[in-house]
Each structure stands twice: as C-alpha cells, then as structure tokens.
C-alpha cells in the first residue's frame, strides 16, 4: 500500500513545495526577511504537533483499555481486533480508548507509530457488526502504519508559512503591497486545498490497506455508509456488548445471541430481493444484508455521484466522498475488493428530470455562494487603493448576495414533518446553498464531536438512522457554553427538531428550534443575525454608493 499512497500524494506534495517557494520569492523581491514567516510557522506547527495528542485526550475523555503484555484487558472483540491488526502491521499495540458517546466514529492521533492512540466510540461498537468493526480498525491501523499524523503535520507547515507571508504583506506601509497581499492570501487558500487533497489521498490509502489485510472490502463499504450517512438501526444485543467494553464485564451469551440474530436477518433479506431494481442489484444486496434500506442507500450514493455540488464540495473536505471511496476499492484489483457494493452501478442511474434540475440549480447556486467572498476581496483591494466608491459598490453587491444566500439556505417557509431521518438522503434538491425546512422526531444519542465536553452540536436518531444537528449562535462563546451546560441534559432525550436540512456533502440539519420531552426548548438565532447583517451591509453600501456618486 506504500506505493499507492506515495503515488496519490506526490502531486499534492509537489504543489505545496512550489507554493512555499513562490511565497518566499515574493518576500525576497519586496525586500522582506524570509526567515521570519518560516521560523514562526515551524514553531507554531511544532507546538501543535507536540501538544495535540494531550489536548485531544483532555478534551475527549475515554475509558482506557490497558495492554497487559499480550492482549488488551477487555472481553469485547474490539481488543482482539486491534491487537491482531497492530501485529500484522508491524507496529506497537496502540493506546486503545472507548469514548462514551452514541455517535459512531473512530479516529487516530499521536506523534509517531510508537505512541499512537486509536479511540472508538460506543456508538461505533453498537452499530457495526464484527466484520465492519474489523474493517474500521484496520483502516485506523493503516493510518498508524503510514505515519499519516507526521506527514500531515509537516504538510500543514506550508499554509502557515503562506499565511504569515500574507500578514507581513498586509501590515506593510507600502501601498504597492495591497495586490500582492491579496495574491498571497489566495496562495494561502490554495495551499489549504492542496493539504486537504493530501489528506484525502491518505484516507484512500488507509481504505486500501484495510481491504488488503481484512479481505472484506464490502464490510468497509457498509461501515462507511452507516457512519457517513447515519444509516442503520442499533442492534440491542450489540449495544449490550458495547456497554461491556465500557464496564469490562463478561457477557458471552449476549454476543452469541447477537451473531445469531445477524444470521437470521441475512436469511430474511434474501427473500425480498425480487422487488429490487436489477441495475442496482449489487448495491441493494449489500444493503439488505447489512440491515439498511436499499432505496435510501441508493439515494445517498446517487447524490454523491450525480449532484454537481458533491465533487465540488469534496475539494474542501479532509475525506473523499463515500461513493468515491467505494469506487476506489472497486477498481483496486485487491483480493478483498468489494463485490456487493457497486459505485459504478449507481453512476449509471445519473439521469432523469430531477437530476437535470439539480444541475441547472448548481450554476445558479455557485455564484450565490461565493459572490459575497469575491466582494470582500474586491473591498480589500479597494481599501488598499483608497478607492471609497469601489468599496461602497463591493459592499452593496456583497450585502445583496449575502441576503440571497441566506434566503436560500434558511427559507422562512414552515418546517415540513419527515417520517424518517434517512429519507432526507434521497432529496437531490438539498445542497450546500439550498436548505429544506424540515421537522424531525428522534432521540439525542450524542454530540457532533463525540465525547468533547464543549461540543454544542447534537446527533439525533430515529428508527432509521441519525443526522447531525448544528447549533449556531451569533455571539461569542455561546456554542461552547451550550455544549458545557445544556447538552448533558439533552443526551438520551426524545426531541422534536425544526431547522434546515442541507448536504455539504455530508447531511446536516441546522437547528432553528428544538423541543425536548422535558425542559426548556432551544432556539438558534444565527439565521436572524444573518438576515439582519446582510440587509445592513447592503443598505450601508448602497447609501454610501449613492452619496459618493452624487458628490462626484
């Protein structure tokens, strides 16, 4: 897998070096010292690298599963899986922790292979079967084996250097540096995109490693679908086994019953395959065997495959689209490549009037999303050139564009009740720009950042799946205070949530109002502030534009 990772990382690393050289060249041409931003960047990144693991451990408490010398001290299967995969990878047994949070997730952090940590959440242990859990564990061990933490820390130095280049140009008293400062800022943004591309390459490499050592690419695909799209019900027996990992008690009978129930589910699934679309047979078969609703799985994959926003939004993500990960495994030629999950079969469904409408909307939504940012850049250039009229014009255009973007993302129409969380995944009219006003009923199972005591975002689940709910407020520290003081009372509580559903490309719901079964309701007012700020910017900019035009 080392060759695959290097090939897919080479372009990103080359671009980062080129951007770093270009930024240094600009400083030298302007007579600024090159060593200042380089030294600052190295110090900042080194401090982050040194402190990050301890900060994560402090912010996300976990039950540590001790290594006894030949095994992890737990009766849950996750201990044996991690031990076996670490031995196969030739790395020391990682520091294993269980995060008591219902949101399914797993992540790797640390400094080197020798002190790597792998944390898995209770929600992950509850939701995945043994093969799926093994595939996820192998993926995380793949990150350790590939030294991804070190690689990403080094790569992250380049954007920091370029940001300090931008700051040095912006703070210069020389009027001729205004445009180079804007170009420097754009270079910083480009370097961020390159680092994200490198991160996606490392994720694909870890996927390939998992597939090669487990021989179960289908299990990894189904795990990605369950985690990424919030699909699948929680098996009661599996939940009991997950609880065992936390309290470290022996419950062998529950494990046996859970495995028997999974076998029965697969047998029952075969009998209903006749209603499936033959073109999607491979994907539907895997969905049925994993206890997922096939139409919803296909709908989620279809959005990622066919909607123009999907690939565009992936540019700003640390992880590839799930359908892209499935396709990469499908084309890998590995012995364990998926046979039941077919991204190519989903791609063949990219046709029809609904998709045509989504593609037409994309070209209207794209300028709406980025016109406020472009106006801000124009305003910055106008400020450097001391051109007040251009500043007023940029403010007017930016304010109007911001108001339109707010109206699309947060329409004031009444929230429409949704019968199932996962049915939203089939909606092709949702996007990063267009929000759908919806109402959902479910239970709060965890935080948006699992185990993080200050995380204000919630995860709400019904009998079909779960969706992240974003709590946004316009004033400082409101999110952290909500996460610290109010979220603990909302966990494991039945709620009604009203807000705006969007795909970015992951499904999210921005909270407008949350009504718990007990206690006071929660309201988000970020949408009010967005409308008011946009209107104010447009009004002030328009007034200044008119005044300056009449005064000329």
C-alpha positions in Angstrom: 0.0 0.0 0.0 3.0 2.3 0.4 3.4 2.7 -3.4 -0.3 3.6 -3.7 -0.1 6.3 -1.0 3.1 7.8 -2.4 1.7 8.0 -6.0 -1.5 9.7 -4.8 0.4 12.1 -2.5 3.1 13.1 -4.9 1.1 15.8 -6.8 0.0 17.4 -3.5 3.4 17.4 -2.0 4.9 18.9 -5.2 2.3 21.7 -5.2 3.0 22.5 -1.6 6.7 22.9 -2.2 6.0 25.1 -5.3 3.7 27.4 -3.3 6.2 27.7 -0.5 8.9 28.6 -2.9 6.6 31.2 -4.6 5.7 32.8 -1.3 9.4 33.1 -0.3 10.2 34.5 -3.7 7.6 37.3 -3.3 9.0 38.3 0.1 12.6 38.4 -1.3 11.6 40.5 -4.2 9.9 43.0 -1.8 12.9 43.1 0.4 11.2 41.4 3.4 13.2 38.9 5.5 12.3 35.3 4.5 13.3 33.7 7.8 10.6 35.4 9.9 7.5 33.6 8.5 9.4 30.3 8.1 10.6 30.3 11.8 7.1 31.3 13.0 5.4 28.6 11.0 7.8 25.9 12.2 7.4 27.0 15.9 3.6 27.1 15.6 3.3 23.7 13.8 5.9 22.1 16.1 3.9 23.3 19.2 0.7 22.0 17.7 2.3 18.6 16.9 3.7 18.3 20.4 0.6 19.3 22.3 -2.2 18.0 20.1 -2.4 14.4 21.4 -2.5 15.6 25.0 -5.1 18.2 24.1 -7.3 15.6 22.4 -7.0 13.3 25.4 -8.1 16.1 27.7 -10.9 17.4 25.6 -12.3 13.9 24.7 -12.1 11.7 27.8 -12.1 7.9 27.1 -12.1 4.7 29.0 -8.5 3.4 28.5 -8.2 -0.3 27.6 -4.9 -1.4 29.1 -2.4 -3.5 27.3 -1.4 -6.4 29.6 1.6 -7.6 27.6 -0.1 -10.0 25.2 -3.7 -8.7 25.0 -6.0 -5.8 25.7 -7.7 -6.1 29.1 -11.3 -6.3 27.7 -13.7 -9.1 26.8 -15.1 -7.1 23.9 -14.0 -8.2 20.5 -12.5 -4.8 19.7 -9.5 -5.6 21.9 -8.6 -8.7 19.9 -9.2 -7.0 16.6 -6.9 -4.1 17.4 -4.2 -6.4 18.8 -4.2 -8.6 15.7 -4.1 -5.7 13.2 -1.3 -3.9 15.0 0.8 -7.1 15.0 0.1 -7.6 11.2 1.1 -4.0 10.5 4.4 -4.4 12.5 3.5 -1.5 14.9 3.4 -1.5 18.7 0.0 -2.0 20.2 -1.7 1.4 20.1 -3.2 3.0 23.2 -6.9 2.0 22.8 -9.7 4.0 24.3 -13.6 3.8 24.2 -15.4 7.1 24.1 -18.8 7.0 25.8 -20.8 8.7 23.1 -23.5 7.3 20.8 -22.2 9.0 17.7 -20.4 6.3 15.6 -16.8 7.3 15.0 -13.2 6.2 15.2 -10.0 8.3 14.9 -6.3 8.0 15.2 -3.9 10.5 16.8 -0.5 10.7 18.4 3.1 11.6 17.5 4.6 8.5 15.9 3.9 4.8 15.4 5.3 4.2 18.9 2.7 6.3 20.8 -0.3 6.2 18.5 -3.8 6.3 20.0 -7.0 4.8 18.5 -10.3 5.9 20.0 -13.6 4.3 19.1 -17.0 5.4 20.3 -19.7 3.4 22.0 -21.9 4.3 19.0 -19.5 2.6 16.6 -19.4 -0.6 18.7 -23.2 -0.6 18.9 -23.8 0.0 15.2 -21.2 -2.2 13.4 -21.0 -6.0 13.2 -17.7 -7.8 13.7 -16.5 -7.7 10.1 -17.4 -4.0 9.8 -15.7 -3.2 13.1 -12.6 -5.1 11.9 -12.5 -3.1 8.7 -12.7 0.2 10.5 -10.0 -0.9 13.0 -7.7 -2.0 10.1 -8.3 1.4 8.4 -7.2 3.3 11.6 -4.1 1.0 12.0 -3.3 1.8 8.3 -3.0 5.5 9.3 -0.6 4.5 12.0 1.5 2.3 9.7 1.7 5.0 7.1 2.8 7.7 9.6 -0.1 9.9 8.4 0.0 12.1 11.5 3.6 13.0 10.9 3.0 13.6 7.1 0.0 15.8 7.7 1.8 17.8 10.4 4.8 18.5 8.0 2.4 19.4 5.1 0.5 21.7 7.4 3.6 23.9 7.8 3.2 25.3 4.2 -0.2 27.0 4.7 1.0 28.5 8.0 4.1 29.9 6.2 2.0 31.4 3.4 -0.4 32.9 5.9 2.5 34.7 7.7 3.6 35.9 4.2 0.2 37.4 3.7 0.3 39.0 7.1 3.7 40.6 6.5 2.5 42.0 3.2 -0.8 43.2 4.6 0.9 45.0 7.5 3.4 46.8 5.3 3.1 50.5 5.0 3.9 50.2 1.3 0.8 50.9 -0.9 2.2 48.7 -3.6 1.8 45.6 -1.5 -2.1 45.6 -1.4 -2.5 43.5 -4.5 0.5 41.1 -3.6 -1.2 40.7 -0.2 -4.5 39.6 -1.9 -2.5 37.2 -4.1 -0.7 35.9 -1.1 -4.0 35.2 0.7 -5.2 33.3 -2.4 -2.0 31.3 -2.3 -2.7 30.5 1.3 -6.2 29.3 0.4 -4.8 27.2 -2.5 -2.3 25.6 -0.1 -5.1 24.7 2.2 -6.9 23.0 -0.7 -3.7 21.1 -1.5 -3.3 19.9 2.1 -7.0 18.7 2.0 -6.2 16.8 -1.2 -3.2 15.1 0.5 -5.5 14.2 3.4 -8.0 12.5 1.1 -5.1 10.6 -0.6 -4.1 9.3 2.8 -7.6 8.2 3.6 -7.9 6.2 0.3 -4.5 4.6 1.2 -5.9 3.6 4.6 -9.0 2.2 2.9 -6.8 0.1 0.5 -4.8 -1.1 3.5 -7.9 -2.2 5.3 -9.3 -4.0 2.3 -6.0 -5.8 1.7 -5.5 -7.1 5.2 -9.1 -8.0 6.1 -10.2 -9.3 2.7 -13.6 -7.7 3.4 -14.0 -4.6 1.2 -17.8 -5.0 1.4 -17.6 -4.7 5.2 -15.7 -1.5 4.9 -18.1 -0.1 2.4 -21.1 -0.9 4.6 -19.4 0.6 7.6 -18.7 3.8 5.7 -22.3 4.1 4.7 -23.5 3.5 8.2 -21.1 6.1 9.7 -21.1 8.7 6.9 -24.8 8.7 6.1 -26.2 7.9 9.6 -27.9 4.8 8.4 -28.9 1.6 10.2 -30.6 0.7 13.4 -28.8 -0.1 16.6 -28.9 -3.8 17.5 -29.9 -4.2 21.1 -27.5 -7.1 21.7 -24.7 -5.3 20.0 -25.4 -2.3 22.3 -25.1 -4.5 25.3 -21.7 -5.8 24.0 -20.6 -2.2 23.5 -21.6 -1.4 27.1 -19.4 -4.3 28.1 -16.4 -2.6 26.6 -17.0 0.3 28.9 -17.6 -1.5 32.1 -15.4 -4.6 31.2 -17.9 -7.3 32.2 -18.3 -10.8 30.7 -21.4 -11.2 28.5 -20.6 -14.1 26.2 -24.3 -15.1 25.9 -25.3 -11.7 24.5 -22.5 -11.9 21.9 -23.8 -15.3 20.7 -27.4 -14.1 20.5 -26.3 -11.0 18.6 -24.4 -13.1 16.0 -27.4 -15.5 15.6 -29.8 -12.5 15.1 -27.5 -11.1 12.3 -27.5 -14.5 10.6 -31.4 -14.5 10.7 -31.5 -11.0 9.3 -29.4 -12.1 6.3 -31.6 -15.1 5.6 -34.8 -13.0 5.7 -33.2 -10.4 3.5 -32.7 -12.8 0.6 -36.4 -13.4 0.3 -37.3 -9.8 -0.6 -34.6 -9.2 -3.2 -37.1 -9.7 -6.0 -38.5 -6.2 -5.6 -35.1 -4.5 -6.3 -34.1 -2.8 -9.5 -31.8 -5.2 -11.3 -29.5 -2.3 -12.3 -28.8 -1.7 -8.6 -28.7 -5.4 -7.6 -25.2 -5.4 -6.2 -25.7 -2.4 -4.0 -29.2 -3.5 -2.9 -27.9 -6.9 -1.9 -25.2 -5.5 0.3 -27.7 -3.0 1.8 -30.2 -5.8 2.6 -27.5 -8.0 4.2 -26.4 -5.1 6.4 -29.9 -4.2 7.6 -30.1 -1.0 5.6 -32.9 0.3 3.5 -31.8 -0.1 -0.2 -33.7 2.9 -1.7 -32.2 5.2 0.9 -28.7 3.9 0.4 -29.0 4.3 -3.3 -30.4 7.8 -2.8 -27.5 8.8 -0.7 -24.9 7.4 -3.1 -26.8 8.9 -6.0 -26.5 12.4 -4.5 -22.7 12.0 -4.1 -22.4 10.5 -7.6 -24.7 12.7 -9.7 -25.1 16.1 -7.9 -22.5 18.7 -9.2 -22.1 20.0 -5.7 -20.8 16.7 -4.5 -17.4 16.6 -6.2 -17.1 20.4 -5.8 -17.6 20.3 -2.1 -15.2 17.4 -1.8 -12.4 19.8 -2.6 -12.9 21.4 0.9 -13.1 18.1 2.8 -10.5 16.0 4.6 -12.2 12.8 3.5 -13.2 11.6 0.0 -16.9 11.1 -0.9 -18.1 7.7 0.3 -19.1 6.8 -3.2 -15.6 7.7 -4.4 -14.1 5.5 -1.7 -16.3 2.6 -2.8 -15.3 3.1 -6.4 -11.6 3.3 -5.5 -11.9 0.0 -3.7 -13.9 -1.5 -6.5 -11.2 -0.6 -9.0 -8.3 -1.5 -6.8 -7.8 -5.1 -8.0 -7.2 -6.2 -4.4 -8.3 -9.7 -3.4 -10.8 -8.3 -0.9 -12.2 -5.7 -3.3 -16.0 -5.2 -2.8 -18.3 -7.4 -4.9 -21.7 -6.4 -3.5 -21.2 -2.6 -3.2 -21.1 -1.1 -6.7 -20.4 2.6 -7.1 -20.4 2.2 -10.9 -23.9 0.7 -10.8 -25.1 3.8 -9.0 -23.4 6.1 -11.6 -25.5 4.5 -14.3 -28.6 6.0 -12.7 -27.4 9.6 -13.2 -30.3 10.7 -15.5 -33.8 12.0 -15.2 -35.6 15.3 -14.7 -34.7 15.6 -11.0 -31.0 15.4 -11.8 -31.3 17.8 -14.7 -32.9 20.4 -12.3 -30.1 19.8 -9.7 -27.5 20.5 -12.4 -29.2 23.7 -13.5 -29.5 24.9 -9.9 -25.8 24.3 -9.4 -24.9 27.1 -11.9 -27.2 29.5 -10.2 -26.2 28.5 -6.6 -22.4 28.6 -7.3 -22.2 32.4 -7.8 -24.7 32.9 -4.9 -22.4 31.0 -2.5 -19.1 32.7 -3.5 -20.1 36.2 -4.6 -20.0 37.6 -1.0 -16.5 36.4 -0.6 -15.4 37.8 -4.0 -17.0 41.2 -3.0 -15.0 41.0 0.2 -11.7 40.6 -1.8 -12.6 43.5 -4.0 -13.4 45.6 -1.0 -9.9 44.7 0.5 -8.2 45.8 -2.8 -10.3 49.0 -2.8 -9.2 49.7 0.8 -5.6 49.3 -0.2 -6.1 51.6 -3.2 -8.1 54.1 -1.1 -11.0 53.8 -3.6 -14.1 54.6 -1.5 -16.5 54.3 -4.4 -15.3 50.8 -5.3 -15.6 49.9 -1.6 -19.2 51.0 -1.5 -20.0 49.1 -4.6 -18.4 46.0 -3.3 -20.4 46.3 0.0 -23.7 46.7 -1.9 -23.1 43.7 -4.2 -21.8 41.6 -1.3 -24.7 42.5 1.0 -27.3 41.7 -1.6 -25.6 38.4 -2.5 -25.3 37.5 1.2 -29.1 38.2 1.7 -29.9 36.0 -1.3 -27.6 33.2 0.0 -29.2 33.4 3.5 -32.7 33.2 2.0 -31.8 30.1 0.0 -30.0 28.4 2.9 -32.6 29.3 5.5 -36.0 29.8 3.8 -38.8 31.1 6.1 -41.3 28.6 5.0 -42.9 26.3 7.6 -41.0 23.2 8.6 -42.4 20.0 7.0 -42.5 16.9 9.1 -40.4 14.0 7.9 -41.3 10.4 8.6 -37.7 9.1 8.6 -34.3 10.7 9.1 -32.8 8.7 6.2 -35.5 9.6 3.7 -33.8 13.0 3.5 -30.8 11.4 1.9 -32.8 10.8 -1.3 -33.5 14.5 -1.7 -31.5 15.8 -4.7 -32.8 19.4 -4.2 -30.7 19.8 -1.0 -27.3 21.3 -1.4 -24.7 23.4 0.5 -26.6 26.5 -0.7 -30.3 25.4 -0.6 -31.8 24.3 2.7 -35.0 22.4 3.1 -37.2 23.4 6.1 -37.9 20.1 7.9 -39.2 18.8 11.2 -37.8 15.5 12.7 -38.6 13.5 15.8 -36.0 11.3 17.5 -33.6 10.9 20.4 -30.4 12.7 21.1 -27.7 10.0 21.1 -24.5 12.0 21.3 -22.5 15.1 20.3 -21.3 16.2 16.9 -17.7 15.8 18.2 -18.0 12.6 20.2 -17.0 12.9 23.8 -15.9 16.6 23.5 -17.4 18.3 26.5 -17.7 21.7 24.7 -19.3 20.3 21.5 -22.6 22.1 21.1 -23.8 20.1 18.0 -26.1 17.2 18.6 -26.8 13.9 16.9 -30.5 12.9 16.6 -31.6 9.4 15.8 -34.9 7.7 14.9 -35.6 4.1 14.0 -33.9 4.5 10.5 -30.7 6.4 11.3 -29.3 9.6 12.6 -28.4 13.1 11.5 -26.0 15.8 12.9 -27.8 18.9 14.2 -25.8 22.1 14.1 -26.4 24.6 17.0 -25.4 28.1 15.7 -25.5 31.4 17.5 -24.1 34.8 16.5 -22.5 35.8 19.8 -19.1 34.7 21.2 -18.8 31.6 23.5 -22.5 30.8 23.1 -21.8 27.4 21.4 -19.2 26.4 24.0 -21.4 27.3 26.9 -24.3 25.5 25.4 -22.2 22.4 24.9 -20.9 22.5 28.5 -24.1 23.5 30.4 -27.1 22.4 28.3 -26.1 19.4 26.1 -25.6 17.0 29.1 -29.3 17.4 30.0 -30.4 16.7 26.4 -28.5 13.5 25.9 -30.7 10.4 25.7 -33.8 12.7 25.5 -36.6 12.4 22.9 -36.9 15.7 21.0 -38.6 17.4 18.1 -36.1 19.3 15.9 -37.1 22.0 13.4 -34.5 23.5 11.1 -32.9 23.4 7.6 -31.5 20.3 6.1 -28.5 20.6 3.7 -25.9 18.4 2.0 -22.3 19.7 2.1 -21.8 16.9 1.0 -22.4 15.2 4.4 -26.1 15.5 5.6 -26.6 18.1 8.3 -29.5 19.9 9.9 -29.1 23.5 11.1 -31.2 23.9 14.3 -33.9 26.6 14.3 -35.8 25.1 17.3 -35.5 22.0 19.4 -38.3 20.9 21.8 -37.2 18.3 24.3 -39.7 16.0 26.1 -38.6 17.7 29.3 -37.0 21.1 30.0 -37.0 24.3 28.1 -36.9 24.5 24.3 -33.7 25.5 22.5 -33.7 28.1 19.8 -31.0 29.1 17.3 -30.9 32.7 16.2 -28.0 32.6 13.8 -30.5 32.8 10.9 -31.9 36.1 12.3 -28.5 37.6 12.6 -27.6 36.5 9.0 -30.7 38.2 7.5 -30.1 41.4 9.5 -26.3 41.7 8.8 -26.9 41.1 5.1 -29.6 43.7 4.9 -27.5 46.2 6.9 -24.4 45.7 4.7 -26.5 46.2 1.5 -28.2 49.3 2.9 -25.0 51.0 4.2 -23.1 50.1 1.0 -26.0 51.3 -1.2 -26.3 54.6 0.8 -22.5 55.2 0.5 -22.6 54.4 -3.2 -25.4 56.9 -3.8 -23.7 59.6 -1.7 -20.3 59.3 -3.4 -21.9 59.2 -6.8 -23.8 62.4 -6.1 -20.8 64.1 -4.6 -18.5 63.3 -7.5 
